[in-house]
Amino acid sequence: MPRASRSDLHRRYGHWLAILLVALAVVFCVPAAGQPRGGPAIVLHLDGVIGPASADYLARALGRAAERKAPLVIVRMDTPGGLDTSMRAMIRDILASPVPVVIYVSPSGARAASAGAFLLYASHVAAMAPGTNVGAATPVQIGGVPTPGEEQPKPAADDKAKDKASTSRSAMDAKAINDAAAYIRSLAELRGRNADWAEKAVREAASLSASAALRERVIDIEAKSVQDLLAQLHGRTVSAAGNTVTLATHGLGIEEVRPDWRTELLSAITNPNVALILMMVGIYGLIFEFMNPGFFAPGTIGAICLLTGLYALAALPVNFAGLALIALGIGLLIAEMYVASFGTLGLGGVVAIALGATILIDTDVPGFRISWSSIAAITVASLLFVLLVARLALLSRGARVVSGREEMVGVRGVVDDWKGGEGHVFAHGERWRASGTARLGKGQGVRVTSLDGLTLHVEPDPPPTGG
């Protein structure tokens, strides 16, 4: 049989080689079913009051998700609300995220109230579990705001001053409500959700259940579980950071990322009660260090606590008038140590600290108020400090002088030599020139009555009487 030429072999097996290469490319380059490109969906847990710790937790998690090119981030949320500054920072992170963010109000019994409603509206996909609710987004620091159309009683003629203050307060409340209403309406329009109800949630504190929210186009999905949520998300198209993304969640795995130690620590120190106590412990530690130089422990602990407390207060909505009152109170307590005011400056400092602590945090958000027990503890500690300083001052007034020229008065000595009202005496282990009106002899005990330059005025020291 004639041998096949090389060109014949190329023609015969070339197309099979091409098919094999294509098959290998498909096997190695296309992800396997159930393992979409970018890995599993990341599930975050946002529970409790929204604050600086929540904002830091979400920002870091979204950053890691973007680095890993995660296909999806699901935020399981249950919150009564929180700080406006933290909420807006979180919304900015969600809007800028290249990874689609799904906020899922879960489990049953959870809520997305106040700031939580804003976050739900900002998400790329809004979902709720059965038995949850959303709404009541009126700014909580505003109290007694009349609902639209509610008739208000006219003030009496002799209440002009009160009416002016009330008008000013009403104007501030109206500004805050209008700002919040415009903000949530803009989020609703961005995501194509019910903007009218969103504004109603702010102005009238309206609230909806999960099923009602789905009917009113407030949310996109009602899901019983995360797996149910993933099943309903498959094939949905969203816009993330200006890019259109089609979600492929069929068979997608999940990876839960819970708050780490940094989030827990930040949550603890940004509690206003903890922040205030840390600051006061730091200040008193430094004061005691200055009173006892070289001891180091109070100063070291005080510096750490003071810096930590100031860092926490910088992340909170602080009323600078309250901070100024606390600073004034500390200044008065320090002045009490150096000025003989018999407690007047110290008591004034205690009152200033108590008033400053009362108005220090400029919000009425639950979870970010300074409790009366903390204020009472700080007031009692400051009062004890004043009493301690006053006691030391009283003891020092009756105590004998133990340093300087005055310390020599009353010191006992022994005559070394004496002639004509003058001589030398030994006192404090030193030989002093002395003078006196009494006739003294060598070895006789004397007591110093005064000091003139380097000359001691002495008198006989009567021997102790005894039986």
C-alpha positions, 0 to 999 in steps of 0.5 A, a space after each residue: 500500500 502506498 505511504 500517505 504523503 505529509 500533506 494528506 496527513 495534515 488534511 486528514 487529522 488537522 480538523 480533528 486537532 482543531 476540534 480538540 483545541 477548542 474543547 480544551 479551551 472550553 474546559 479550562 476557560 469556561 467556569 463550571 456550572 454552579 461556580 460563577 466567575 468571581 466566587 460566591 456571593 458575600 453575605 453581610 449582617 447589619 443588626 442594631 443601630 446604624 453608626 460609625 461601626 456599621 459604616 466602617 464594616 460595610 465600606 471595608 466589606 464592599 471594598 473586599 468584594 470589589 477586589 475579589 470581583 464578587 458577583 453579589 453582596 447580600 446585606 441581611 439587615 434588621 435595624 431601628 435606624 441610626 445616625 444620619 451621617 453614618 447612613 449617608 456614608 453607607 449610601 454613598 458606598 452602595 451607590 459607588 459599588 461596582 458589585 451589586 448590593 442586595 439589602 434583605 430585611 431578614 429574618 421574620 420580625 426584622 425591620 428597616 426603620 428610619 435610616 434602614 428605609 433609606 438604605 433599602 431604597 439605595 440598594 440595587 435590589 431591595 428584598 424583605 422576608 415575610 413578617 418584616 416591615 419598612 418605613 417610619 423614616 421621619 428624622 427622629 431628632 425632630 419631635 412634635 412635627 405636625 402632619 400635613 394639614 393638621 390645624 395648629 392652635 394660635 398662640 396667645 398674645 402674651 406668648 410672643 417670645 415663646 411663639 418666636 422660639 417655636 417658629 424658629 424650631 418649626 423652621 429647623 424641623 421643616 428644613 430637616 424633613 424636606 431634606 430627608 424627603 428629597 433625599 429618599 425621593 431621589 433614591 427611589 427615582 434612581 432605583 425606579 421604586 415608589 417615590 410617593 410612598 418613600 416621601 410619605 414614610 418621611 413626612 408621615 412616618 408611614 410603614 408597610 409590611 413585606 407583602 404590602 411593600 411588594 405591592 406598592 413597588 417599595 421593594 423588588 422581591 419578597 423571599 423566605 430565605 437567602 436561597 429563595 432570594 438567589 433563585 429570584 435574583 437569577 437573570 435580573 439586570 441592575 446598574 452598578 457604578 454605571 455598568 449594566 450587570 445581569 445577575 447569574 445566581 443559579 447555584 451560586 454559593 454564599 460566604 458569610 462575612 460577620 463583623 470582626 474584632 475591629 467592628 466590635 471595638 469601634 462599636 464599643 468605643 463609639 457608644 457615647 457613654 463609653 466615649 465620655 467615660 474614656 475621656 474623663 478617665 483620661 483627663 483625671 489620669 493626667 491630673 493625678 500624674 501631674 500631682 504625682 510626677 514620676 508615677 507614670 501609670 496614671 499618665 500612661 493610662 490617662 493618655 490612652 483613654 483620652 485619645 481613644 475617647 476623643 477619637 470616638 467623639 470625633 465620629 459622633 455628632 457632638 454638640 460643641 457647647 457641651 464639649 466647651 462646658 466639659 472643658 470649662 469644668 475640667 479647668 475649674 477643677 484644676 484651678 481648685 488645686 491651686 486656688 484657695 476657693 474652699 470648694 467654690 471653683 470645684 463645685 462650679 466645675 462639677 456643675 459645668 461637667 454635668 451640664 456638658 455631658 447632658 447636651 454633649 451628643 447632638 442627636 436623639 437617636 436611640 442607642 446614641 444617647 448619654 444615659 443618666 446613670 453615666 452622667 450621675 457616675 461622672 458627676 459623683 466622681 468629679 465631686 469626690 475629686 473636689 472633696 479630695 482636693 479640699 481635704 488635702 488643702 485643709 490638711 496642708 493649712 494646719 500642717 507644719 512647714 517642712 521645706 524652705 526658710 519657714 521650716 527652720 522655725 521650731 527646730 530644736 538644736 544644741 549650743 556649741 558656744 555662747 558669749 554675750 547673747 551670741 554664739 553658735 548652735 548645731 541644728 539639722 546637723 549643721 553649725 549655725 550662727 545664733 543670737 538670743 536674749 537668754 543666758 545659754 551655755 554649751 550643750 544646752 538645748 535651744 529652739 529656733 524662734 525666727 530666722 534673720 538671713 543666716 542667723 537663727 534667733 533661739 530661746 532655751 528649749 525647756 526640758 520635757 516635764 514628766 512624772 
